[in-house]
Amino acid sequence: MMAVLYKSVKLVGTKGSEEVEALFDTGASYSCIRKDLAERLETVLPLPQPLQLETAEGGRRMEVKEAVRLDFWFKGCRFSDEFLVVPNLSDPVVIGAKTMQAWRMKVDLEAEDVIIDPRVTRLRLA
């Protein structure tokens, strides 16, 4: 079942930071960011090979050629991931399933919240 919820996050790159309303979307495979926002926060880098993605709009496809790596702060915790740069993205940023799985985030629609496990933000050295 797909779950979507908007929450405020602070995106941080080497060029600056910005507080935005992020769409947490379990139906989106990847995390994405609008091109103008990505360029304000970080140096946009080309992907080794373009990525073909299917949109939620009835199977329409798009080609993504760039990405950025950003930190983002949510509920006082710091996370980091790659965001695909999408020129005409309707939301400033989408936190996709890959990011949520990596950081063990869960969308709780009943509570209208994104639940995080604070243990995943601690660095463990063997």
MARBA-3410 file (N, C-alpha, C, O; in Angstrom, 1 decimal):
126
0.8,-1.2,0.0,0.0,0.0,0.0,0.9,1.3,0.0,1.8,1.4,0.8 ~ 0.6,2.2,-0.9,1.4,3.4,-1.0,0.9,4.4,0.1,-0.3,4.5,0.4 ~ 1.9,5.0,0.7,1.6,6.0,1.8,2.4,7.3,1.5,3.6,7.3,1.1 ~ 1.7,8.4,1.6,2.3,9.7,1.3,2.0,10.7,2.5,0.9,10.7,3.0 ~ 3.0,11.5,2.8,2.8,12.4,3.9,3.8,13.6,3.8,4.9,13.4,3.4
3.3,14.8,4.0,4.2,16.0,4.0,4.8,16.3,5.4,4.0,16.4,6.3 ~ 6.1,16.5,5.4,6.7,16.9,6.7,7.9,17.9,6.4,8.5,17.8,5.3 ~ 8.2,18.8,7.3,9.2,19.7,7.1,10.6,19.1,7.4,10.8,18.4,8.4 ~ 11.5,19.3,6.5,12.9,18.9,6.6,13.8,20.0,6.3,13.5,20.9,5.5 ~ 15.0,19.9,6.8,16.1,20.9,6.5,17.1,20.2,5.6,17.8,19.3,6.0
17.2,20.7,4.3,18.2,20.1,3.4,19.5,20.9,3.5,19.5,22.1,3.6 ~ 20.6,20.2,3.5,21.9,20.8,3.7,22.9,20.3,2.7,23.1,19.1,2.5 ~ 23.5,21.3,1.9,24.5,20.9,1.0,25.7,21.9,1.2,25.7,22.6,2.1 ~ 26.8,21.8,0.3,28.0,22.6,0.5,27.7,24.0,0.2,28.5,24.9,0.6 ~ 26.7,24.3,-0.5,26.4,25.7,-0.9,25.4,26.4,0.0,25.3,27.6,0.0
24.7,25.6,0.9,23.7,26.3,1.8,22.7,25.2,2.3,22.9,24.0,2.1 ~ 21.7,25.8,2.9,20.7,24.9,3.5,19.3,25.6,3.3,19.2,26.8,3.1 ~ 18.3,24.8,3.3,16.9,25.3,3.1,15.9,24.4,3.8,16.0,23.2,3.7 ~ 15.0,25.0,4.5,13.9,24.3,5.1,12.7,24.1,4.1,12.3,25.1,3.5 ~ 12.3,22.9,3.8,11.2,22.7,2.8,10.2,21.7,3.3,10.5,20.9,4.3
9.0,21.7,2.7,8.0,20.6,2.9,8.4,19.5,2.0,8.3,19.6,0.8 ~ 8.8,18.4,2.6,9.1,17.2,1.8,7.9,16.2,1.8,7.2,16.1,2.7 ~ 7.8,15.6,0.6,6.8,14.6,0.4,7.5,13.2,0.7,8.3,12.8,0.0 ~ 7.1,12.6,1.8,7.5,11.2,2.1,6.6,10.3,1.4,5.4,10.2,1.7 ~ 7.1,9.6,0.4,6.3,8.8,-0.6,6.8,7.4,-0.7,7.8,7.2,-1.4
6.1,6.4,-0.1,6.5,5.0,-0.2,6.4,4.5,-1.6,6.9,3.4,-1.9 ~ 5.6,5.1,-2.4,5.4,4.7,-3.8,6.5,5.2,-4.7,6.5,4.7,-5.9 ~ 7.3,6.1,-4.3,8.4,6.6,-5.1,9.7,5.7,-4.8,10.1,5.6,-3.6 ~ 10.3,5.1,-5.8,11.4,4.3,-5.6,12.6,5.1,-5.0,13.3,4.7,-4.1 ~ 12.8,6.2,-5.7,14.0,7.1,-5.3,13.6,8.4,-4.7,12.5,8.8,-4.9
14.6,9.0,-4.0,14.4,10.3,-3.5,14.8,11.3,-4.7,15.7,11.1,-5.4 ~ 14.0,12.4,-4.8,14.1,13.3,-5.9,14.1,14.7,-5.4,13.5,15.0,-4.3 ~ 14.7,15.6,-6.2,14.7,17.0,-5.8,14.5,17.9,-7.1,15.0,17.5,-8.1 ~ 13.9,19.0,-6.9,13.7,19.9,-8.1,15.1,20.5,-8.4,15.9,20.8,-7.5 ~ 15.3,20.7,-9.7,16.6,21.2,-10.2,17.0,22.5,-9.6,18.2,22.7,-9.2
16.1,23.5,-9.5,16.5,24.8,-9.0,16.9,24.7,-7.5,17.9,25.4,-7.1 ~ 16.2,23.9,-6.7,16.6,23.7,-5.3,17.9,23.0,-5.2,18.8,23.4,-4.4 ~ 18.1,22.0,-6.0,19.4,21.2,-6.0,20.6,22.1,-6.3,21.6,22.1,-5.6 ~ 20.4,23.0,-7.3,21.5,23.9,-7.7,21.8,24.9,-6.6,23.0,25.4,-6.5 ~ 20.8,25.3,-5.8,21.1,26.3,-4.7,21.8,25.6,-3.6,22.6,26.3,-2.8
21.7,24.3,-3.4,22.2,23.7,-2.2,23.6,23.0,-2.5,24.4,22.9,-1.5 ~ 23.8,22.5,-3.7,24.9,21.6,-3.9,25.3,21.6,-5.4,24.6,22.0,-6.2 ~ 26.6,21.1,-5.7,27.0,21.0,-7.0,26.3,19.8,-7.6,26.4,18.6,-7.1 ~ 25.6,20.0,-8.7,24.8,18.9,-9.4,25.8,18.1,-10.2,26.6,18.7,-11.0 ~ 25.8,16.8,-10.1,26.7,15.9,-10.8,26.0,15.0,-11.8,24.9,14.6,-11.5
26.6,14.8,-13.0,25.9,13.9,-14.0,26.0,12.5,-13.5,26.9,12.0,-12.8 ~ 24.9,11.7,-13.8,24.9,10.3,-13.5,25.8,9.6,-14.5,26.0,10.1,-15.6 ~ 26.5,8.5,-14.1,27.3,7.7,-15.1,26.5,7.4,-16.4,27.1,7.4,-17.5 ~ 25.2,7.0,-16.2,24.3,6.7,-17.3,23.0,7.3,-16.9,22.6,7.2,-15.8 ~ 22.2,7.9,-17.9,20.9,8.4,-17.6,20.0,7.2,-17.1,20.2,6.1,-17.4
19.1,7.6,-16.2,18.1,6.7,-15.6,16.8,6.9,-16.2,16.3,8.0,-16.2 ~ 16.1,5.9,-16.6,14.7,6.0,-17.1,13.8,5.7,-16.0,13.8,4.6,-15.4 ~ 12.9,6.6,-15.7,11.9,6.4,-14.6,10.5,6.5,-15.1,10.2,7.3,-16.1 ~ 9.6,5.8,-14.5,8.2,5.9,-14.8,7.5,6.8,-13.8,7.8,6.6,-12.6 ~ 6.7,7.7,-14.3,6.1,8.6,-13.3,4.8,8.1,-12.9,4.3,7.1,-13.4
4.2,8.7,-11.9,2.9,8.3,-11.3,1.8,8.7,-12.3,0.6,8.2,-12.1 ~ 2.1,9.5,-13.3,1.0,9.9,-14.3,0.8,8.9,-15.4,1.3,9.1,-16.5 ~ 0.2,7.8,-15.1,-0.2,6.9,-16.1,0.9,6.3,-16.9,0.7,6.2,-18.2 ~ 2.0,6.0,-16.3,3.0,5.3,-17.1,3.9,6.2,-17.9,4.7,5.7,-18.7 ~ 3.8,7.5,-17.8,4.7,8.4,-18.5,6.1,8.2,-18.0,6.4,8.0,-16.8
7.1,8.2,-19.0,8.5,8.0,-18.6,9.3,9.3,-18.7,8.9,10.2,-19.5 ~ 10.3,9.4,-17.9,11.2,10.5,-18.0,12.7,10.0,-17.8,12.9,9.0,-17.3 ~ 13.6,10.8,-18.4,15.0,10.5,-18.2,15.6,11.4,-17.2,15.5,12.7,-17.3 ~ 16.3,10.9,-16.3,17.0,11.6,-15.3,18.5,11.5,-15.5,19.0,10.4,-15.7 ~ 19.2,12.6,-15.6,20.6,12.6,-16.0,21.6,13.1,-14.8,22.8,13.0,-15.0
21.0,13.7,-13.7,21.8,14.3,-12.7,21.4,13.9,-11.3,20.2,13.4,-11.1 ~ 22.3,14.0,-10.4,22.0,13.8,-9.0,22.8,14.6,-8.0,23.8,15.2,-8.5 ~ 22.4,14.7,-6.8,23.1,15.4,-5.7,23.1,14.5,-4.5,22.2,13.8,-4.3 ~ 24.1,14.7,-3.7,24.2,14.0,-2.4,24.0,15.1,-1.3,24.7,16.1,-1.3 ~ 22.9,15.0,-0.5,22.6,16.0,0.5,22.4,15.3,1.9,22.0,14.2,2.0
22.7,16.1,2.9,22.2,15.7,4.2,20.8,16.3,4.4,20.5,17.3,3.7 ~ 20.0,15.7,5.2,18.8,16.3,5.6,18.5,16.0,7.1,18.7,15.0,7.6 ~ 17.9,17.1,7.7,17.6,17.0,9.1,16.1,16.8,9.3,15.3,17.5,8.7 ~ 15.7,15.8,10.1,14.3,15.6,10.4,14.2,15.1,11.8,14.9,14.2,12.2 ~ 13.4,15.8,12.6,13.1,15.4,14.0,14.4,15.4,14.8,14.6,14.6,15.7
15.3,16.4,14.5,16.6,16.5,15.2,17.6,15.5,14.9,18.7,15.4,15.5 ~ 17.4,14.7,13.8,18.4,13.6,13.4,18.9,14.0,12.0,18.2,14.5,11.2 ~ 20.2,13.7,11.8,20.8,13.9,10.5,20.8,12.6,9.7,21.2,11.6,10.1 ~ 20.4,12.8,8.4,20.4,11.7,7.5,21.1,12.2,6.2,21.3,13.4,6.1 ~ 21.5,11.2,5.4,22.2,11.6,4.1,21.8,10.6,3.0,21.6,9.4,3.3
21.6,11.1,1.8,21.3,10.2,0.7,21.5,11.0,-0.6,21.7,12.2,-0.7 ~ 21.4,10.2,-1.7,21.5,10.7,-3.1,20.0,11.1,-3.5,19.1,10.4,-3.2 ~ 19.9,12.3,-4.1,18.6,12.7,-4.6,18.8,12.9,-6.1,19.7,13.6,-6.6 ~ 17.9,12.3,-6.9,17.9,12.4,-8.3,17.3,13.8,-8.7,16.3,14.3,-8.1 ~ 17.9,14.5,-9.6,17.5,15.9,-10.0,16.5,15.8,-11.1,16.8,15.3,-12.2
15.3,16.3,-10.7,14.2,16.2,-11.7,13.7,17.7,-12.0,13.2,18.3,-11.1 ~ 13.9,18.2,-13.2,13.6,19.6,-13.5,12.2,20.0,-13.2,12.0,21.1,-12.6 ~ 11.2,19.3,-13.5,9.8,19.7,-13.3,9.0,19.0,-12.2,7.8,18.8,-12.3 ~ 9.8,18.7,-11.2,9.2,18.0,-10.0,8.1,18.9,-9.4,8.4,20.1,-9.2 ~ 6.9,18.4,-9.1,5.9,19.2,-8.5,6.1,19.6,-7.1,5.7,20.7,-6.6
6.8,18.8,-6.3,7.2,19.1,-4.9,8.7,19.5,-4.9,9.5,19.0,-5.7 ~ 9.1,20.3,-3.9,10.5,20.6,-3.8,11.4,19.4,-3.7,12.5,19.3,-4.3 ~ 11.0,18.5,-2.8,11.8,17.3,-2.6,10.8,16.1,-2.3,9.8,16.3,-1.6 ~ 11.2,14.9,-2.7,10.4,13.7,-2.4,11.4,12.7,-1.7,12.5,12.4,-2.3 ~ 11.0,12.3,-0.6,11.8,11.2,0.1,11.2,9.9,-0.3,10.1,9.6,0.1
11.9,9.1,-1.0,11.4,7.9,-1.6,11.7,6.7,-0.7,12.3,6.7,0.3 ~ 11.2,5.5,-1.2,11.3,4.3,-0.4,12.7,3.8,-0.1,13.0,3.3,1.0 ~ 13.6,4.0,-1.1,15.0,3.6,-0.9,15.6,4.3,0.3,16.3,3.7,1.1 ~ 15.4,5.6,0.4,15.9,6.4,1.5,15.2,6.0,2.8,15.9,5.8,3.9 ~ 13.9,5.8,2.8,13.2,5.4,4.0,13.6,4.0,4.5,13.7,3.8,5.7
13.8,3.1,3.6,14.3,1.8,4.0,15.7,1.8,4.6,15.9,1.2,5.6 ~ 16.6,2.6,3.9,17.9,2.7,4.4,18.0,3.2,5.8,18.8,2.8,6.6 ~ 17.2,4.2,6.1,17.2,4.8,7.5,16.1,4.3,8.4,15.8,4.9,9.4 ~ 15.4,3.2,8.0,14.3,2.6,8.8,13.2,3.6,9.2,12.8,3.6,10.4 ~ 12.8,4.4,8.2,11.6,5.3,8.5,10.3,4.7,8.1,10.3,3.9,7.1
9.3,4.9,8.8,8.0,4.4,8.5,7.0,5.5,8.5,6.9,6.3,9.4 ~ 6.1,5.5,7.5,5.0,6.4,7.4,3.8,5.9,8.1,3.3,4.8,7.7 ~ 3.4,6.6,9.1,2.2,6.2,9.9,1.0,7.1,9.5,0.9,8.2,10.0 ~ 0.2,6.7,8.6,-0.9,7.5,8.1,-1.9,7.8,9.2,-2.5,8.9,9.2 ~ -2.2,6.9,10.1,-3.1,7.1,11.2,-2.7,8.2,12.1,-3.5,9.1,12.4
-1.4,8.3,12.4,-0.9,9.3,13.3,-0.4,10.5,12.5,0.0,11.5,13.1 ~ -0.5,10.4,11.2,0.0,11.5,10.3,1.4,11.9,10.7,1.7,13.0,10.9 ~ 2.3,10.8,10.7,3.7,11.1,11.2,4.6,10.1,10.4,4.2,9.1,9.9 ~ 5.9,10.5,10.4,7.0,9.6,9.9,7.7,9.2,11.2,8.3,10.1,11.9 ~ 7.8,7.9,11.4,8.5,7.4,12.6,9.9,7.0,12.2,10.1,6.3,11.2
10.8,7.4,13.0,12.2,7.1,12.8,12.7,6.3,14.0,12.3,6.5,15.1 ~ 13.7,5.4,13.8,14.3,4.7,14.8,15.6,5.4,15.1,16.6,5.3,14.3 ~ 15.7,6.1,16.3,16.9,6.9,16.5,18.2,6.1,16.6,19.3,6.7,16.4 ~ 18.1,4.8,16.8,19.3,4.0,16.8,20.1,3.9,15.4,21.3,3.7,15.4 ~ 19.4,4.2,14.3,20.0,4.1,13.0,20.9,5.3,12.8,21.7,5.3,11.8
20.7,6.4,13.6,21.5,7.6,13.3,22.8,7.6,14.1,23.7,8.5,14.0 ~ 23.1,6.5,14.9,24.3,6.4,15.6,25.3,5.6,14.8,25.0,4.6,14.2 ~ 26.6,6.1,14.8,27.7,5.5,14.1,28.3,4.4,15.0,28.6,4.7,16.1 ~ 28.4,3.2,14.5,29.0,2.1,15.2,30.2,1.6,14.6,30.2,1.3,13.4 ~ 31.3,1.6,15.3,32.6,1.2,14.8,32.9,-0.1,15.4,32.8,-0.3,16.6
33.4,-1.1,14.6,33.7,-2.4,15.1,35.1,-2.4,15.7,35.6,-3.4,16.2
END
